[in-house]
């Protein structure tokens, strides 16, 4: 089991450790959409700034609401993630 757990908000500098964790989580594991699964690393690096913009409420696609993505770390290793949305949507 992990001794130290922490939650860190996604940022544009997240690197290969987070990317590799996302590759181990299925595309729709536990009914959670992981759009990074199977994505090439360079595309992932382009995806990060988009997620940061969405957290600021910028560049949201139609029907989307502001959302924040957080990485769960156990002993400094990324082991999971979650998202918070500003409000419930259809």
N, C-alpha and C positions, 0 to 999 in steps of 0.2 A: 504494500500500500504506500501511498505518497505521504511524505511528512509535511511538505509545504505546498499549499494550494493557493493559487491566485488567479484573478481574472484581469485580462488586459484588453483594452479596446483595440480593434483593428487599426492599423495605420499604414501609410504608403510604403514604409520601410520594412514591412514584414517579409521575411526571407524564406529560404528553402525549408527550414524546420517546420513552419506553418504549412507551406505547400505540401510537403511530404505527409503531414498529418491529414490534410484534406484528401490526399490520394488514397488513404487507408479507410476513409469513410465513404460508403457507397453513395451513389447518386441520389437515392431516395431511401436511405436507411432510416428506419423508424418513422416513416412518413415525413421526413425532414429533407427538403430539397438542397442538395449540395451541388451547386452549379459549377464548382471548380473540379469535381471529380472527372478525371480524364482530360482535363485542360492542359495544354502545354505550358511550361513554366513562364515563357515570355508573355503569353496571353494572361496568365495569372498576375504578372507584374503590371499589366495594363488594367486589369480588373480592380486591383486595390484602390487606385485613385477614384474610380467610379463609386465604390462603396463608401469612401470617405466623403465624396460629394453628397451622396444620398443621406448620410448621417447629418450633414449640414442643411438638408432640405433642398439641395440644388440638383438640377438635371434629372429630376425624378420622371420616369416614364408615366404616361397617363394611367391613372388608377392606382399608382404607388403612393405610399406615404413614407415619411421620414422613418429610417430604421438604422439601428446601431448593431454592429457585429462585435462580439467579444470572444476572445480565445481563453480557454481554460488551461492553465498550466499546473502540472504536478511535478514538483522538484525541478523546476525550470525547463520542463519538457512540455510542448503543446500536446494536449490529450483530448481536446474536444472544443466545441464552440456552440454559441447560442446567439440569437438575434432578439432584439427588442424593437417593437414598432410603436410609433407615436399613438396610433389608434387601431382598432379592429377594422379590417376590410373584408370584403367578400372573397 
